[in-house]
Amino acid sequence: MEEGALDEAADEENADKIVRFKRFVLRPMTIDDAIEQMELLGHNFFAFLEAGSGKTNVLYRRKDGAYGQIQLDVT
């Protein structure tokens, strides 16, 4: 089976697991701004571009109520 065919098969298999799709523009902001936006939206996570580094980050609320930050690097 070709690689493209494998991708299509995986997409079809997982199609019923995706119940909502959203697209949004990542805006450069500080971590404090990202926390504020996440709180205003009432979400448990928030994706943004870190203003200082220009890198994509994901901010999330931990079970203990604190925040966690994941910085994504493209290789």
N, CA, C and O atoms as a Tripos MOL2 file, in Angstrom:
@<TRIPOS>MOLECULE
protein
  300   299    75     0     0
PROTEIN
NO_CHARGES

@<TRIPOS>ATOM
      1 N           0.8450   -1.1730    0.0000 N.3       1 MET1
      2 CA          0.0000    0.0000    0.0000 C.3       1 MET1
      3 C           0.8950    1.2410    0.0000 C.2       1 MET1
      4 O           1.8830    1.2860    0.7320 O.2       1 MET1
      5 N           0.5600    2.2520   -0.8150 N.am      2 GLU2
      6 CA          1.3470    3.4720   -0.8980 C.3       2 GLU2
      7 C           1.1380    4.3350    0.3390 C.2       2 GLU2
      8 O           0.1430    4.1920    1.0500 O.2       2 GLU2
      9 N           2.0950    5.2380    0.5880 N.am      3 GLU3
     10 CA          2.0210    6.1120    1.7640 C.3       3 GLU3
     11 C           0.7480    6.9550    1.7420 C.2       3 GLU3
     12 O           0.0930    7.0940    2.7750 O.2       3 GLU3
     13 N           0.3830    7.5170    0.5960 N.am      4 GLY4
     14 CA         -0.8290    8.3210    0.4830 C.3       4 GLY4
     15 C          -2.0720    7.5190    0.8090 C.2       4 GLY4
     16 O          -3.0040    8.0290    1.4310 O.2       4 GLY4
     17 N          -2.0870    6.2590    0.3880 N.am      5 ALA5
     18 CA         -3.2240    5.3910    0.6720 C.3       5 ALA5
     19 C          -3.3170    5.0990    2.1670 C.2       5 ALA5
     20 O          -4.4160    5.0060    2.7150 O.2       5 ALA5
     21 N          -2.1580    4.9520    2.8340 N.am      6 LEU6
     22 CA         -2.1580    4.7420    4.2840 C.3       6 LEU6
     23 C          -2.7100    5.9590    5.0100 C.2       6 LEU6
     24 O          -3.4860    5.8230    5.9560 O.2       6 LEU6
     25 N          -2.3110    7.1570    4.5670 N.am      7 ASP7
     26 CA         -2.8110    8.3840    5.1780 C.3       7 ASP7
     27 C          -4.3190    8.4890    5.0240 C.2       7 ASP7
     28 O          -5.0140    8.8540    5.9730 O.2       7 ASP7
     29 N          -4.8340    8.1740    3.8380 N.am      8 GLU8
     30 CA         -6.2760    8.2420    3.6010 C.3       8 GLU8
     31 C          -7.0160    7.2300    4.4680 C.2       8 GLU8
     32 O          -8.0760    7.5400    5.0100 O.2       8 GLU8
     33 N          -6.4730    6.0330    4.6050 N.am      9 ALA9
     34 CA         -7.1050    5.0090    5.4370 C.3       9 ALA9
     35 C          -7.1390    5.4480    6.8930 C.2       9 ALA9
     36 O          -8.1450    5.2510    7.5740 O.2       9 ALA9
     37 N          -6.0560    6.0410    7.3770 N.am     10 ALA10
     38 CA         -6.0120    6.5240    8.7570 C.3      10 ALA10
     39 C          -7.0010    7.6600    8.9610 C.2      10 ALA10
     40 O          -7.6540    7.7380   10.0010 O.2      10 ALA10
     41 N          -7.1150    8.5530    7.9600 N.am     11 ASP11
     42 CA         -8.0750    9.6510    8.0520 C.3      11 ASP11
     43 C          -9.4990    9.1250    8.1360 C.2      11 ASP11
     44 O         -10.2910    9.6090    8.9450 O.2      11 ASP11
     45 N          -9.8320    8.1460    7.3170 N.am     12 GLU12
     46 CA        -11.1800    7.5700    7.3320 C.3      12 GLU12
     47 C         -11.4540    6.8750    8.6600 C.2      12 GLU12
     48 O         -12.5600    6.9760    9.1900 O.2      12 GLU12
     49 N         -10.4740    6.1770    9.2010 N.am     13 GLU13
     50 CA        -10.6300    5.4560   10.4540 C.3      13 GLU13
     51 C         -10.8700    6.4180   11.6140 C.2      13 GLU13
     52 O         -11.6500    6.1150   12.5170 O.2      13 GLU13
     53 N         -10.2150    7.5620   11.5990 N.am     14 ASN14
     54 CA        -10.3180    8.5220   12.6970 C.3      14 ASN14
     55 C         -11.3820    9.5940   12.4770 C.2      14 ASN14
     56 O         -11.6190   10.4130   13.3650 O.2      14 ASN14
     57 N         -12.0220    9.6050   11.3220 N.am     15 ALA15
     58 CA        -12.9880   10.6510   11.0010 C.3      15 ALA15
     59 C         -14.1160   10.7290   12.0200 C.2      15 ALA15
     60 O         -14.5800   11.8260   12.3280 O.2      15 ALA15
     61 N         -14.5660    9.6090   12.5460 N.am     16 ASP16
     62 CA        -15.6690    9.6380   13.5000 C.3      16 ASP16
     63 C         -15.2220   10.0800   14.8970 C.2      16 ASP16
     64 O         -16.0710   10.3340   15.7520 O.2      16 ASP16
     65 N         -13.9210   10.1790   15.1470 N.am     17 LYS17
     66 CA        -13.4100   10.6190   16.4410 C.3      17 LYS17
     67 C         -13.3140   12.1460   16.5190 C.2      17 LYS17
     68 O         -13.3360   12.7170   17.6100 O.2      17 LYS17
     69 N         -13.2100   12.7950   15.3760 N.am     18 ILE18
     70 CA        -13.1420   14.2550   15.3290 C.3      18 ILE18
     71 C         -14.5720   14.7710   15.2420 C.2      18 ILE18
     72 O         -15.2640   14.5390   14.2510 O.2      18 ILE18
     73 N         -15.0090   15.4700   16.2830 N.am     19 VAL19
     74 CA        -16.3930   15.9460   16.2920 C.3      19 VAL19
     75 C         -16.4940   17.4460   16.0220 C.2      19 VAL19
     76 O         -17.5830   17.9660   15.7830 O.2      19 VAL19
     77 N         -15.3510   18.1400   16.0610 N.am     20 ARG20
     78 CA        -15.3600   19.5680   15.7810 C.3      20 ARG20
     79 C         -13.9960   19.9840   15.2690 C.2      20 ARG20
     80 O         -12.9680   19.5120   15.7550 O.2      20 ARG20
     81 N         -13.9920   20.8660   14.2870 N.am     21 PHE21
     82 CA        -12.7570   21.3730   13.7040 C.3      21 PHE21
     83 C         -12.7950   22.8850   13.7630 C.2      21 PHE21
     84 O         -13.7910   23.4910   13.3680 O.2      21 PHE21
     85 N         -11.7370   23.5060   14.2460 N.am     22 LYS22
     86 CA        -11.6320   24.9600   14.2960 C.3      22 LYS22
     87 C         -10.3000   25.3800   13.7090 C.2      22 LYS22
     88 O          -9.3120   24.6510   13.7970 O.2      22 LYS22
     89 N         -10.2790   26.5440   13.1170 N.am     23 ARG23
     90 CA         -9.0590   27.1210   12.5880 C.3      23 ARG23
     91 C          -8.9770   28.5440   13.1400 C.2      23 ARG23
     92 O          -9.9660   29.2760   13.1320 O.2      23 ARG23
     93 N          -7.7930   28.9300   13.6200 N.am     24 PHE24
     94 CA         -7.6260   30.2980   14.0780 C.3      24 PHE24
     95 C          -6.2000   30.7550   13.8460 C.2      24 PHE24
     96 O          -5.2940   29.9420   13.6600 O.2      24 PHE24
     97 N          -6.0130   32.0520   13.8590 N.am     25 VAL25
     98 CA         -4.7170   32.6660   13.6090 C.3      25 VAL25
     99 C          -3.9720   32.7910   14.9370 C.2      25 VAL25
    100 O          -4.5170   33.3060   15.9130 O.2      25 VAL25
    101 N          -2.7320   32.3200   14.9700 N.am     26 LEU26
    102 CA         -1.9010   32.4700   16.1600 C.3      26 LEU26
    103 C          -1.3510   33.8890   16.1940 C.2      26 LEU26
    104 O          -0.7410   34.3510   15.2290 O.2      26 LEU26
    105 N          -1.5700   34.5740   17.3060 N.am     27 ARG27
    106 CA         -1.0920   35.9460   17.4580 C.3      27 ARG27
    107 C           0.1040   35.9740   18.4070 C.2      27 ARG27
    108 O           0.1210   35.2600   19.4090 O.2      27 ARG27
    109 N           1.0960   36.7920   18.0920 N.am     28 PRO28
    110 CA          2.2070   36.9430   19.0320 C.3      28 PRO28
    111 C           1.7080   37.5920   20.3270 C.2      28 PRO28
    112 O           0.9950   38.5940   20.2840 O.2      28 PRO28
    113 N           2.0790   37.0280   21.4670 N.am     29 MET29
    114 CA          1.6970   37.5950   22.7570 C.3      29 MET29
    115 C           2.6130   37.0720   23.8410 C.2      29 MET29
    116 O           3.3360   36.0930   23.6540 O.2      29 MET29
    117 N           2.5680   37.7410   24.9690 N.am     30 THR30
    118 CA          3.3510   37.2990   26.1240 C.3      30 THR30
    119 C           2.6040   36.1650   26.8220 C.2      30 THR30
    120 O           1.4240   35.9320   26.5600 O.2      30 THR30
    121 N           3.2970   35.4710   27.7030 N.am     31 ILE31
    122 CA          2.6660   34.3940   28.4580 C.3      31 ILE31
    123 C           1.5330   34.9460   29.3290 C.2      31 ILE31
    124 O           0.5040   34.2900   29.4930 O.2      31 ILE31
    125 N           1.7140   36.1420   29.8860 N.am     32 ASP32
    126 CA          0.6490   36.7570   30.6900 C.3      32 ASP32
    127 C          -0.5880   37.0500   29.8550 C.2      32 ASP32
    128 O          -1.7120   36.8300   30.3070 O.2      32 ASP32
    129 N          -0.3850   37.5460   28.6370 N.am     33 ASP33
    130 CA         -1.5190   37.7860   27.7360 C.3      33 ASP33
    131 C          -2.2180   36.4770   27.3740 C.2      33 ASP33
    132 O          -3.4450   36.4290   27.2930 O.2      33 ASP33
    133 N          -1.4380   35.4160   27.1550 N.am     34 ALA34
    134 CA         -2.0070   34.1090   26.8050 C.3      34 ALA34
    135 C          -2.8370   33.5540   27.9620 C.2      34 ALA34
    136 O          -3.9160   33.0010   27.7480 O.2      34 ALA34
    137 N          -2.3330   33.7030   29.1850 N.am     35 ILE35
    138 CA         -3.1010   33.2510   30.3610 C.3      35 ILE35
    139 C          -4.4130   34.0220   30.4410 C.2      35 ILE35
    140 O          -5.4690   33.4380   30.6820 O.2      35 ILE35
    141 N          -4.3440   35.3290   30.2410 N.am     36 GLU36
    142 CA         -5.5580   36.1500   30.2920 C.3      36 GLU36
    143 C          -6.5700   35.7190   29.2320 C.2      36 GLU36
    144 O          -7.7620   35.6060   29.5180 O.2      36 GLU36
    145 N          -6.0930   35.4780   28.0070 N.am     37 GLN37
    146 CA         -6.9850   35.0400   26.9340 C.3      37 GLN37
    147 C          -7.6050   33.6830   27.2370 C.2      37 GLN37
    148 O          -8.7970   33.4750   27.0120 O.2      37 GLN37
    149 N          -6.8000   32.7660   27.7450 N.am     38 MET38
    150 CA         -7.3090   31.4390   28.0810 C.3      38 MET38
    151 C          -8.3950   31.5420   29.1480 C.2      38 MET38
    152 O          -9.4260   30.8750   29.0550 O.2      38 MET38
    153 N          -8.1630   32.3750   30.1580 N.am     39 GLU39
    154 CA         -9.1440   32.5530   31.2240 C.3      39 GLU39
    155 C         -10.4180   33.1990   30.6900 C.2      39 GLU39
    156 O         -11.5200   32.7870   31.0520 O.2      39 GLU39
    157 N         -10.2770   34.2050   29.8350 N.am     40 LEU40
    158 CA        -11.4510   34.8720   29.2700 C.3      40 LEU40
    159 C         -12.3010   33.9070   28.4370 C.2      40 LEU40
    160 O         -13.5300   33.9800   28.4470 O.2      40 LEU40
    161 N         -11.6370   33.0100   27.7230 N.am     41 LEU41
    162 CA        -12.3460   32.0300   26.9030 C.3      41 LEU41
    163 C         -12.9050   30.8680   27.7230 C.2      41 LEU41
    164 O         -13.8090   30.1630   27.2750 O.2      41 LEU41
    165 N         -12.3630   30.6730   28.9290 N.am     42 GLY42
    166 CA        -12.8090   29.5580   29.7600 C.3      42 GLY42
    167 C         -12.3110   28.2090   29.2790 C.2      42 GLY42
    168 O         -12.9410   27.1820   29.5320 O.2      42 GLY42
    169 N         -11.1800   28.2090   28.5830 N.am     43 HIS43
    170 CA        -10.6190   26.9560   28.0480 C.3      43 HIS43
    171 C          -9.5620   26.3860   28.9820 C.2      43 HIS43
    172 O          -9.0620   27.0800   29.8670 O.2      43 HIS43
    173 N          -9.2250   25.1110   28.7770 N.am     44 ASN44
    174 CA         -8.1770   24.4460   29.5460 C.3      44 ASN44
    175 C          -6.8240   24.5110   28.8510 C.2      44 ASN44
    176 O          -5.8080   24.1220   29.4280 O.2      44 ASN44
    177 N          -6.8050   25.0020   27.6090 N.am     45 PHE45
    178 CA         -5.5510   25.1550   26.8770 C.3      45 PHE45
    179 C          -5.6840   26.3120   25.9100 C.2      45 PHE45
    180 O          -6.7920   26.7350   25.5780 O.2      45 PHE45
    181 N          -4.5390   26.8270   25.4540 N.am     46 PHE46
    182 CA         -4.5420   27.9710   24.5450 C.3      46 PHE46
    183 C          -3.2510   27.9470   23.7410 C.2      46 PHE46
    184 O          -2.1650   27.8540   24.3130 O.2      46 PHE46
    185 N          -3.3600   28.0290   22.4150 N.am     47 ALA47
    186 CA         -2.1900   28.0470   21.5320 C.3      47 ALA47
    187 C          -1.8890   29.4910   21.1280 C.2      47 ALA47
    188 O          -2.8030   30.2660   20.8480 O.2      47 ALA47
    189 N          -0.5990   29.8460   21.1010 N.am     48 PHE48
    190 CA         -0.2090   31.2100   20.7530 C.3      48 PHE48
    191 C           1.2340   31.2430   20.2850 C.2      48 PHE48
    192 O           1.9830   30.2850   20.4810 O.2      48 PHE48
    193 N           1.6220   32.3530   19.6640 N.am     49 LEU49
    194 CA          3.0170   32.5900   19.3060 C.3      49 LEU49
    195 C           3.6280   33.4210   20.4230 C.2      49 LEU49
    196 O           3.1240   34.4980   20.7430 O.2      49 LEU49
    197 N           4.7020   32.9340   21.0140 N.am     50 GLU50
    198 CA          5.3660   33.6820   22.0730 C.3      50 GLU50
    199 C           6.0600   34.9000   21.4590 C.2      50 GLU50
    200 O           6.8820   34.7690   20.5510 O.2      50 GLU50
    201 N           5.7160   36.0800   21.9670 N.am     51 ALA51
    202 CA          6.2080   37.3330   21.3860 C.3      51 ALA51
    203 C           7.7320   37.4030   21.3420 C.2      51 ALA51
    204 O           8.2910   37.8530   20.3420 O.2      51 ALA51
    205 N           8.4090   36.9750   22.3890 N.am     52 GLY52
    206 CA          9.8660   37.0690   22.4410 C.3      52 GLY52
    207 C          10.5810   36.1520   21.4740 C.2      52 GLY52
    208 O          11.5520   36.5550   20.8330 O.2      52 GLY52
    209 N          10.1050   34.9160   21.3620 N.am     53 SER53
    210 CA         10.8040   33.9180   20.5420 C.3      53 SER53
    211 C          10.1750   33.7060   19.1730 C.2      53 SER53
    212 O          10.8400   33.2200   18.2580 O.2      53 SER53
    213 N           8.9010   34.0630   19.0170 N.am     54 GLY54
    214 CA          8.1950   33.8100   17.7600 C.3      54 GLY54
    215 C           7.8350   32.3450   17.5810 C.2      54 GLY54
    216 O           7.4180   31.9390   16.4960 O.2      54 GLY54
    217 N           7.9920   31.5390   18.6400 N.am     55 LYS55
    218 CA          7.7080   30.1050   18.5520 C.3      55 LYS55
    219 C           6.2770   29.8030   18.9920 C.2      55 LYS55
    220 O           5.6930   30.5130   19.8110 O.2      55 LYS55
    221 N           5.7340   28.7320   18.4230 N.am     56 THR56
    222 CA          4.3990   28.2800   18.7870 C.3      56 THR56
    223 C           4.4460   27.6370   20.1680 C.2      56 THR56
    224 O           5.3150   26.8140   20.4560 O.2      56 THR56
    225 N           3.5060   28.0220   21.0090 N.am     57 ASN57
    226 CA          3.4130   27.5080   22.3680 C.3      57 ASN57
    227 C           1.9910   27.0540   22.6480 C.2      57 ASN57
    228 O           1.0380   27.5440   22.0420 O.2      57 ASN57
    229 N           1.8600   26.1250   23.5610 N.am     58 VAL58
    230 CA          0.5530   25.7210   24.0680 C.3      58 VAL58
    231 C           0.5930   25.8990   25.5760 C.2      58 VAL58
    232 O           1.4450   25.3380   26.2650 O.2      58 VAL58
    233 N          -0.3380   26.6870   26.0680 N.am     59 LEU59
    234 CA         -0.5070   26.9150   27.4960 C.3      59 LEU59
    235 C          -1.6370   26.0050   27.9490 C.2      59 LEU59
    236 O          -2.6470   25.8940   27.2540 O.2      59 LEU59
    237 N          -1.4950   25.3590   29.0840 N.am     60 TYR60
    238 CA         -2.5690   24.4860   29.5680 C.3      60 TYR60
    239 C          -2.6870   24.5680   31.0780 C.2      60 TYR60
    240 O          -1.7300   24.8880   31.7810 O.2      60 TYR60
    241 N          -3.9010   24.2660   31.5620 N.am     61 ARG61
    242 CA         -4.1490   24.2480   32.9980 C.3      61 ARG61
    243 C          -3.8930   22.8440   33.5180 C.2      61 ARG61
    244 O          -4.4260   21.8650   32.9970 O.2      61 ARG61
    245 N          -3.0720   22.7630   34.5500 N.am     62 ARG62
    246 CA         -2.7480   21.4830   35.1760 C.3      62 ARG62
    247 C          -3.8230   21.1090   36.1800 C.2      62 ARG62
    248 O          -4.6070   21.9610   36.5970 O.2      62 ARG62
    249 N          -3.8640   19.8420   36.5700 N.am     63 LYS63
    250 CA         -4.8400   19.3800   37.5530 C.3      63 LYS63
    251 C          -4.7140   20.0970   38.8830 C.2      63 LYS63
    252 O          -5.7000   20.2390   39.6060 O.2      63 LYS63
    253 N          -3.4970   20.5580   39.2200 N.am     64 ASP64
    254 CA         -3.2910   21.2520   40.4920 C.3      64 ASP64
    255 C          -3.6640   22.7350   40.4210 C.2      64 ASP64
    256 O          -3.4900   23.4650   41.3960 O.2      64 ASP64
    257 N          -4.1840   23.1900   39.2480 N.am     65 GLY65
    258 CA         -4.6100   24.5740   39.0830 C.3      65 GLY65
    259 C          -3.5340   25.4930   38.5420 C.2      65 GLY65
    260 O          -3.8260   26.6250   38.1550 O.2      65 GLY65
    261 N          -2.2940   25.0270   38.5060 N.am     66 ALA66
    262 CA         -1.2000   25.8180   37.9450 C.3      66 ALA66
    263 C          -1.2510   25.7200   36.4170 C.2      66 ALA66
    264 O          -2.1010   25.0270   35.8590 O.2      66 ALA66
    265 N          -0.3400   26.4150   35.7590 N.am     67 TYR67
    266 CA         -0.2730   26.3810   34.2990 C.3      67 TYR67
    267 C           0.9520   25.6210   33.8440 C.2      67 TYR67
    268 O           1.9720   25.5920   34.5330 O.2      67 TYR67
    269 N           0.8450   25.0090   32.6840 N.am     68 GLY68
    270 CA          1.9740   24.3800   32.0210 C.3      68 GLY68
    271 C           2.1410   25.0310   30.6580 C.2      68 GLY68
    272 O           1.1810   25.5500   30.0890 O.2      68 GLY68
    273 N           3.3540   25.0030   30.1380 N.am     69 GLN69
    274 CA          3.6340   25.6000   28.8380 C.3      69 GLN69
    275 C           4.4510   24.6150   28.0150 C.2      69 GLN69
    276 O           5.4610   24.0860   28.4790 O.2      69 GLN69
    277 N           4.0040   24.3780   26.8010 N.am     70 ILE70
    278 CA          4.7150   23.5270   25.8610 C.3      70 ILE70
    279 C           5.1750   24.4070   24.7190 C.2      70 ILE70
    280 O           4.3610   25.1010   24.1100 O.2      70 ILE70
    281 N           6.4720   24.3940   24.4140 N.am     71 GLN71
    282 CA          7.0020   25.1550   23.2850 C.3      71 GLN71
    283 C           7.3200   24.1710   22.1720 C.2      71 GLN71
    284 O           8.0340   23.1910   22.3840 O.2      71 GLN71
    285 N           6.7880   24.4350   20.9870 N.am     72 LEU72
    286 CA          6.9670   23.5460   19.8540 C.3      72 LEU72
    287 C           8.1150   24.0200   18.9790 C.2      72 LEU72
    288 O           8.2000   25.2020   18.6470 O.2      72 LEU72
    289 N           8.9920   23.1090   18.6090 N.am     73 ASP73
    290 CA         10.0940   23.3960   17.6870 C.3      73 ASP73
    291 C           9.8860   22.5900   16.4200 C.2      73 ASP73
    292 O           9.5300   21.4130   16.4790 O.2      73 ASP73
    293 N          10.1040   23.2130   15.2840 N.am     74 VAL74
    294 CA          9.9890   22.5390   14.0010 C.3      74 VAL74
    295 C          11.3700   22.0330   13.6100 C.2      74 VAL74
    296 O          12.3400   22.7900   13.6330 O.2      74 VAL74
    297 N          11.4610   20.7600   13.2510 N.am     75 THR75
    298 CA         12.7500   20.2140   12.8410 C.3      75 THR75
    299 C          12.8040   19.9610   11.3630 C.2      75 THR75
    300 O          13.8240   19.5000   10.8530 O.2      75 THR75
@<TRIPOS>BOND
     1     1     2 1
     2     2     3 1
     3     3     4 2
     4     3     5 am
     5     5     6 1
     6     6     7 1
     7     7     8 2
     8     7     9 am
     9     9    10 1
    10    10    11 1
    11    11    12 2
    12    11    13 am
    13    13    14 1
    14    14    15 1
    15    15    16 2
    16    15    17 am
    17    17    18 1
    18    18    19 1
    19    19    20 2
    20    19    21 am
    21    21    22 1
    22    22    23 1
    23    23    24 2
    24    23    25 am
    25    25    26 1
    26    26    27 1
    27    27    28 2
    28    27    29 am
    29    29    30 1
    30    30    31 1
    31    31    32 2
    32    31    33 am
    33    33    34 1
    34    34    35 1
    35    35    36 2
    36    35    37 am
    37    37    38 1
    38    38    39 1
    39    39    40 2
    40    39    41 am
    41    41    42 1
    42    42    43 1
    43    43    44 2
    44    43    45 am
    45    45    46 1
    46    46    47 1
    47    47    48 2
    48    47    49 am
    49    49    50 1
    50    50    51 1
    51    51    52 2
    52    51    53 am
    53    53    54 1
    54    54    55 1
    55    55    56 2
    56    55    57 am
    57    57    58 1
    58    58    59 1
    59    59    60 2
    60    59    61 am
    61    61    62 1
    62    62    63 1
    63    63    64 2
    64    63    65 am
    65    65    66 1
    66    66    67 1
    67    67    68 2
    68    67    69 am
    69    69    70 1
    70    70    71 1
    71    71    72 2
    72    71    73 am
    73    73    74 1
    74    74    75 1
    75    75    76 2
    76    75    77 am
    77    77    78 1
    78    78    79 1
    79    79    80 2
    80    79    81 am
    81    81    82 1
    82    82    83 1
    83    83    84 2
    84    83    85 am
    85    85    86 1
    86    86    87 1
    87    87    88 2
    88    87    89 am
    89    89    90 1
    90    90    91 1
    91    91    92 2
    92    91    93 am
    93    93    94 1
    94    94    95 1
    95    95    96 2
    96    95    97 am
    97    97    98 1
    98    98    99 1
    99    99   100 2
   100    99   101 am
   101   101   102 1
   102   102   103 1
   103   103   104 2
   104   103   105 am
   105   105   106 1
   106   106   107 1
   107   107   108 2
   108   107   109 am
   109   109   110 1
   110   110   111 1
   111   111   112 2
   112   111   113 am
   113   113   114 1
   114   114   115 1
   115   115   116 2
   116   115   117 am
   117   117   118 1
   118   118   119 1
   119   119   120 2
   120   119   121 am
   121   121   122 1
   122   122   123 1
   123   123   124 2
   124   123   125 am
   125   125   126 1
   126   126   127 1
   127   127   128 2
   128   127   129 am
   129   129   130 1
   130   130   131 1
   131   131   132 2
   132   131   133 am
   133   133   134 1
   134   134   135 1
   135   135   136 2
   136   135   137 am
   137   137   138 1
   138   138   139 1
   139   139   140 2
   140   139   141 am
   141   141   142 1
   142   142   143 1
   143   143   144 2
   144   143   145 am
   145   145   146 1
   146   146   147 1
   147   147   148 2
   148   147   149 am
   149   149   150 1
   150   150   151 1
   151   151   152 2
   152   151   153 am
   153   153   154 1
   154   154   155 1
   155   155   156 2
   156   155   157 am
   157   157   158 1
   158   158   159 1
   159   159   160 2
   160   159   161 am
   161   161   162 1
   162   162   163 1
   163   163   164 2
   164   163   165 am
   165   165   166 1
   166   166   167 1
   167   167   168 2
   168   167   169 am
   169   169   170 1
   170   170   171 1
   171   171   172 2
   172   171   173 am
   173   173   174 1
   174   174   175 1
   175   175   176 2
   176   175   177 am
   177   177   178 1
   178   178   179 1
   179   179   180 2
   180   179   181 am
   181   181   182 1
   182   182   183 1
   183   183   184 2
   184   183   185 am
   185   185   186 1
   186   186   187 1
   187   187   188 2
   188   187   189 am
   189   189   190 1
   190   190   191 1
   191   191   192 2
   192   191   193 am
   193   193   194 1
   194   194   195 1
   195   195   196 2
   196   195   197 am
   197   197   198 1
   198   198   199 1
   199   199   200 2
   200   199   201 am
   201   201   202 1
   202   202   203 1
   203   203   204 2
   204   203   205 am
   205   205   206 1
   206   206   207 1
   207   207   208 2
   208   207   209 am
   209   209   210 1
   210   210   211 1
   211   211   212 2
   212   211   213 am
   213   213   214 1
   214   214   215 1
   215   215   216 2
   216   215   217 am
   217   217   218 1
   218   218   219 1
   219   219   220 2
   220   219   221 am
   221   221   222 1
   222   222   223 1
   223   223   224 2
   224   223   225 am
   225   225   226 1
   226   226   227 1
   227   227   228 2
   228   227   229 am
   229   229   230 1
   230   230   231 1
   231   231   232 2
   232   231   233 am
   233   233   234 1
   234   234   235 1
   235   235   236 2
   236   235   237 am
   237   237   238 1
   238   238   239 1
   239   239   240 2
   240   239   241 am
   241   241   242 1
   242   242   243 1
   243   243   244 2
   244   243   245 am
   245   245   246 1
   246   246   247 1
   247   247   248 2
   248   247   249 am
   249   249   250 1
   250   250   251 1
   251   251   252 2
   252   251   253 am
   253   253   254 1
   254   254   255 1
   255   255   256 2
   256   255   257 am
   257   257   258 1
   258   258   259 1
   259   259   260 2
   260   259   261 am
   261   261   262 1
   262   262   263 1
   263   263   264 2
   264   263   265 am
   265   265   266 1
   266   266   267 1
   267   267   268 2
   268   267   269 am
   269   269   270 1
   270   270   271 1
   271   271   272 2
   272   271   273 am
   273   273   274 1
   274   274   275 1
   275   275   276 2
   276   275   277 am
   277   277   278 1
   278   278   279 1
   279   279   280 2
   280   279   281 am
   281   281   282 1
   282   282   283 1
   283   283   284 2
   284   283   285 am
   285   285   286 1
   286   286   287 1
   287   287   288 2
   288   287   289 am
   289   289   290 1
   290   290   291 1
   291   291   292 2
   292   291   293 am
   293   293   294 1
   294   294   295 1
   295   295   296 2
   296   295   297 am
   297   297   298 1
   298   298   299 1
   299   299   300 2
@<TRIPOS>SUBSTRUCTURE
     1 MET1         2 RESIDUE 1 A MET
     2 GLU2         6 RESIDUE 1 A GLU
     3 GLU3        10 RESIDUE 1 A GLU
     4 GLY4        14 RESIDUE 1 A GLY
     5 ALA5        18 RESIDUE 1 A ALA
     6 LEU6        22 RESIDUE 1 A LEU
     7 ASP7        26 RESIDUE 1 A ASP
     8 GLU8        30 RESIDUE 1 A GLU
     9 ALA9        34 RESIDUE 1 A ALA
    10 ALA10       38 RESIDUE 1 A ALA
    11 ASP11       42 RESIDUE 1 A ASP
    12 GLU12       46 RESIDUE 1 A GLU
    13 GLU13       50 RESIDUE 1 A GLU
    14 ASN14       54 RESIDUE 1 A ASN
    15 ALA15       58 RESIDUE 1 A ALA
    16 ASP16       62 RESIDUE 1 A ASP
    17 LYS17       66 RESIDUE 1 A LYS
    18 ILE18       70 RESIDUE 1 A ILE
    19 VAL19       74 RESIDUE 1 A VAL
    20 ARG20       78 RESIDUE 1 A ARG
    21 PHE21       82 RESIDUE 1 A PHE
    22 LYS22       86 RESIDUE 1 A LYS
    23 ARG23       90 RESIDUE 1 A ARG
    24 PHE24       94 RESIDUE 1 A PHE
    25 VAL25       98 RESIDUE 1 A VAL
    26 LEU26      102 RESIDUE 1 A LEU
    27 ARG27      106 RESIDUE 1 A ARG
    28 PRO28      110 RESIDUE 1 A PRO
    29 MET29      114 RESIDUE 1 A MET
    30 THR30      118 RESIDUE 1 A THR
    31 ILE31      122 RESIDUE 1 A ILE
    32 ASP32      126 RESIDUE 1 A ASP
    33 ASP33      130 RESIDUE 1 A ASP
    34 ALA34      134 RESIDUE 1 A ALA
    35 ILE35      138 RESIDUE 1 A ILE
    36 GLU36      142 RESIDUE 1 A GLU
    37 GLN37      146 RESIDUE 1 A GLN
    38 MET38      150 RESIDUE 1 A MET
    39 GLU39      154 RESIDUE 1 A GLU
    40 LEU40      158 RESIDUE 1 A LEU
    41 LEU41      162 RESIDUE 1 A LEU
    42 GLY42      166 RESIDUE 1 A GLY
    43 HIS43      170 RESIDUE 1 A HIS
    44 ASN44      174 RESIDUE 1 A ASN
    45 PHE45      178 RESIDUE 1 A PHE
    46 PHE46      182 RESIDUE 1 A PHE
    47 ALA47      186 RESIDUE 1 A ALA
    48 PHE48      190 RESIDUE 1 A PHE
    49 LEU49      194 RESIDUE 1 A LEU
    50 GLU50      198 RESIDUE 1 A GLU
    51 ALA51      202 RESIDUE 1 A ALA
    52 GLY52      206 RESIDUE 1 A GLY
    53 SER53      210 RESIDUE 1 A SER
    54 GLY54      214 RESIDUE 1 A GLY
    55 LYS55      218 RESIDUE 1 A LYS
    56 THR56      222 RESIDUE 1 A THR
    57 ASN57      226 RESIDUE 1 A ASN
    58 VAL58      230 RESIDUE 1 A VAL
    59 LEU59      234 RESIDUE 1 A LEU
    60 TYR60      238 RESIDUE 1 A TYR
    61 ARG61      242 RESIDUE 1 A ARG
    62 ARG62      246 RESIDUE 1 A ARG
    63 LYS63      250 RESIDUE 1 A LYS
    64 ASP64      254 RESIDUE 1 A ASP
    65 GLY65      258 RESIDUE 1 A GLY
    66 ALA66      262 RESIDUE 1 A ALA
    67 TYR67      266 RESIDUE 1 A TYR
    68 GLY68      270 RESIDUE 1 A GLY
    69 GLN69      274 RESIDUE 1 A GLN
    70 ILE70      278 RESIDUE 1 A ILE
    71 GLN71      282 RESIDUE 1 A GLN
    72 LEU72      286 RESIDUE 1 A LEU
    73 ASP73      290 RESIDUE 1 A ASP
    74 VAL74      294 RESIDUE 1 A VAL
    75 THR75      298 RESIDUE 1 A THR
